[in-house]
Amino acid sequence: MAPFDLTSYKALSFDIYATLIDWESGIFSQLLPLLTRLPKDHSLWKKSLADLRGFLLTRYSIHEHALEVQHPEEKYSVLLSKVYEHIAADLGVAITHEEAEAFGEAIGQWPAFADTVAAMQCLKKYYKLIALSNVDKMSFQNTLKNGLQGVEFDAIYVAEDIGTYKPNPNNFNYLVQHARQDFGIEKAEICHTAQSLTFDHIPVASLGFPPAVWISRGGGSMGMGDIEAVKDKVNIGAIYETLGDMAADVELAFRKNKE
């Protein structure tokens, strides 16, 4: 097998939320107030803050994925309102429709990881940058105005336009078709760059994409980072803790190519 060559690609396709955007912190901060409605003797209060974070994010992940499968046509912001309702029901706390709606509309406020913007500006010098995200158009535009301000994508492909949610193969086939139509770039020239093994790396490997890049982000709390459990199902050329680490390697690789 040839060594992994970052300079051999013409485009990077990105998962956004978990890879560029610290969605776990955003989600947790918005779910945590639900716990204040629990009785003071509730068993959850015996957990550490880290365990509470893990509990809430796991509930989020379970409900989000189930609803994406059941309602692939639904806007992500609407779907997240339902996720909020399900989590409140799990906890046995009452919420209003307005609260659920506000949770769904807060996607664009989730923060970027500290390294994201500078790394993306660096990568832009060498590749076409393509967003492949499970969100709706409005939520993504709000993210561009906030956490990703200063980041410029060459193309944005979101679930609202595609009609399905990752890990559905349809989303990745859409990426391939549109990269070819929009830029003349073939699948073999696309490096998918993502944190989620389940929603991104397993499907791209099954569809014959070239080696991808895993941005591990510490593994995350939503069951997306156990590489050993899926090592036979993924095709990962390089692993980086952060996108900033990847950008530094890209700079070095292209510099060496010129020498």
N, C-alpha and C positions, 0 to 999 in steps of 0.2 A: 504494500500500500504506500502510495506517495505521501510524503510529509504534508501536513496541513499548511496551506499557503494562503494567507489572508489577502495577498495581492492578486489572486486569481479570480476574484469575484468582481462583478460590476454593480451589484446592488446588495444592500442589507435590508431585509424585512424584519420588522420589530413587532413583538408583543409590546404593548404599552404599559398596562396596569399590572404592576409587579416587577417589570423590567426597568422602565423609565420612571414610572410614578410609584411612590411608596403607598400603595393602596391599603396595605394592612394597617398602617398608622392612621390613615384617613378614616377607614371603616371603623376601627376600634374606638377612636375618639368620638365617633357619632353613635356608636352602640352603647358605650359605657354608661351614659345617663339612664338607660333602661334599668340598670341594676339598682339605681337609687330608689326605685319604686318597690324593690323587694323588701320583705320584712327583715328586721335587723338580725333575726335568728336563722335566716335562710342559709342553707349549707354552702352556697356559693361564696358567702362572705368569709368562709374559712380558707379560701384559696388565696394564693399569692397573686399579685398583679399580673405576673407572667402567665400564671395558670388561667386567670380570668381572660386574658387576651387570647390564649390558645382556645379556650372554650367558646368564646364569642365568634372568633374567626372560623372555627370548625363548623359551627352552626350556620354561619353565613355561607361557607363553601358548599355545604350539603344542600341547602335550599336553593342557592343560586344555580348550581349545576342541574338539579332536578327541574327547575322552572325553565331553564334554557332548552332542555330536551323536550319538555311538554309544550312550550310556547316559543318555537324558534322564530316566529314572525313578530314577536312582541318587542317594542322598543326597550332598550336596556334600562333606561330610567324608570319606566313603568314596572318592569320586572323587579327592579331593586326595591321599589315600594312594597311589592308583595313579599320579598325576602324579609324586609323589616317587620311586616305583619306576622310572618311565620315565626320569626325569632321572638317577638313579643308574646305570641301564643305559647311558644316553648317555655318561656319564663313565667307565664301566667299573669302578665301585667297588661293593663288596659292602655291603648294608645288611640289617638285620633287619626282620621284619614289625612288630615293636614300634616301631621308628623311623619306619616309614612311617605307622603308625597315629597316632603322636604328632604327626607333621606335619599330618595331616588334622584332628586335634582341636585344633590351636593357633589356628584362625581367630579365635576370640574374644579372643585376646591381641594381635592386631594393633592398633597404636596409631591413634588419631584424629589428623587434622591439627590443628595448634595452634588454628586459628580455628573449628573445627567446632562445638563445643558452644555457645559464645556465639552464633554465627551462627544455629544452629537454635533456640535459645531466643528470639532476636529474631524469626525468621520465624514462629514459633508464634503470635505475637500477631496475625498477619494472615491466615494460611492454615490449612487442614487439611494436615497433613503425612503423606505416605504413603510407606512404604518398599516398593520393588520390587526384590528382590534374588535373586541366583542361589544363595543358600546354603540350608542346612537350618534348621529351627526352633531346634534346640539351639544351633547355632553363633551364630545371631542373638541369642538370649537371652544368651549369654555376652558378645557384643559390647556389648549394652546394659548389662551389669554392669561393663564395663571401659572401653573407649575412648569409648563413647557414654553413659556415666553422666551423668545430668542432662538427657538428650534424651528428649522425649516424642512418640511418634508416635500419630496418630489411627488408623492402620491399618498392618498389616505383611503384605505379600503376598510369600511366598518360593517358590522353585522346588519345594521339597518338597511344598507344597500344590497348586501349579499343575500340576506333572507334566511341565514342559518347562523348558529354560533359555533365557534371552535369548541371541541376538537373535530367537528364535522369535516370530512375531507373536502366538502364543497367550498369551504372558505379558502383552503390552500390551492384548490384548482382555480378558484377565482383570482387569487394572487398570481398564479402562473400565466393565466390567460391575459390578464390586464398588464402585467409586466411586459409581456411580448407585444401586446397591442400599443401600449403607451410609450415604451422605450426601446423595443426591439431586443429586450433582454430575455434569455432563455432560462429555464429552471436550473440548469447546471451552473448558471452564473449568479444565482441568488443564494446568499448566506442568511438563513433564518437565525435571528438573534433573540433569545427569549429566556425567561426564568422558569416558566412552567414546563415540567417534563410531560405531564399528562395532557395538557391542552395544546402544546406546541411541538415538543420534540418527538413524541411518539408518532403523531400523525405525519409530520414531515418525513420522518424516516420511512414510514410505511408507504409513502407516496414516491419514494425514490429521489428525494432532494439530496443535494450534495451535503457533505459534513456541515453541521450547524455549530453555532456558538451558544454555550450555556452560560448565562449570567446568573450565578447561583444566589446572590443576595443573602447569603447565610442560610439558604434552604427555605426560609419563610415558614409560616405557621399553618398554611392551608393545605398541607399534604402535597406540595408540588416540588419538593426538593430531595427525595430519597433516590439518589442516583443508583445505588446498589440494587434496589428493587426492580429497576427497569433497564439495567445496562444492556440487556440483550435486545431491547426494543427501540433503542435510540442510536443515532449516528452523530456523535458529537466530536468535532474536530479540535475544539479548545474549550477550556473552562476558565472563567474569570469570576472573581468575587464581585467586581463592580464593572460598570461600563467604562469608567475611567481607566481601569487596568487594560481593558481591550483596546481603547483608543491609543494608549501609550504603545502597545505592541504594534498596532497598525502603522503608526508614525514611523516606528523603527523599521518595520518590514519594507515599507515603501522607500525609506531612505536608503536601505541596503540595496534595493533594486536599482537605484540610480548610481551606485558606486561601481 
